[in-house]
């Protein structure tokens, strides 16, 4: 059995695998857990991040106003399923204590490292790039320097330092829908200066479901076999884009090295709430809750850019799936020149 390396948790949302279910991931039977118009003035909440906190759960949610302008809001839950969403956006300050609000903010990830909770999101800085902020109490949110210049998306911090450095995944982008899209890795000693850039994974391969672009999903899960990375892949079909969910296993000490990468997706749009919505045919993973005792994994994902949904699996299932469906892929181990 594979072992998850993480802090113990009090509880987590869970539903047993349905009888005769074959796929490696199964959906929560009462999806979506956050529906349309969840609070006044908000049309949709999706692509959001959740962590365990003080015996319950707390989250940073992508909320879109009725003007279709995305921003970040806090949410709280006792069970990880039923959520109370704040009626006001998160109020950030800069490192000098002055108020600072992004014009837009979307697709957050929430990662705890050494007792500090970091929010990573797509922010506005002369075009889309990665924003970064921190909190220790979910009351004061301090905006830090942007890790990268435009254009960049899908910033995902690893949940601990590796070889003494913070490590982040990202996908270089353009100002639109990106006719390219590989996952890269960067390191920083202080969250200010980023370097040691490495190529991790390329789009495409035999899996056409990821032929247009790929991007990091939840924070990688540390296991005794490597970093378990759940990511999204996008296909460009004759009827538009389709976002699916994939899995890879990265080396623990050199996470730019891919040990296994499944050529088949682990979840793709198949239900009404995934196929129909503001943006049809999207499953977009942003967070996981993991139980190191049982190996259980709950995956929070955005559905059709309209809802928050929940799916389940186990660490053994995902690692075995990555091995069984592994496609030999190369790594770019050269220094970033």
Buried (B, 14 or more C-beta within 10 A) or exposed (E): EBEBBBEEBEBBBBBEBEEEEEBBBBBBEEBBBBEBEBBEEBBBBBBBBBBBBEEEBBBBBBBBEEEEEBBBBBBBBEEBBEBEBBEEBBEBBEEEEEEBBBEBBBBBBBBBBEEEBBBBBBBBBEEBBBBBBBBEEBEEBBBBEBBBEBBBBBBBBBBBBBEEBBBBBBBBBBEEEBEEBBBBBBBBEEBEEBEBBBBBBBBBBEBBBBBBBBBBBBBBBBBEBBBBBBBBBBBBEEEEBBBBBBBBBBBBEEBBBBBBBBBBBBBBBEBEBBBEBBBBBBBBBBBBBBBBEEBBBBBBBBBBBBBBBBBBBBBBBBBBBBEEBBEEBEBBEEEEE
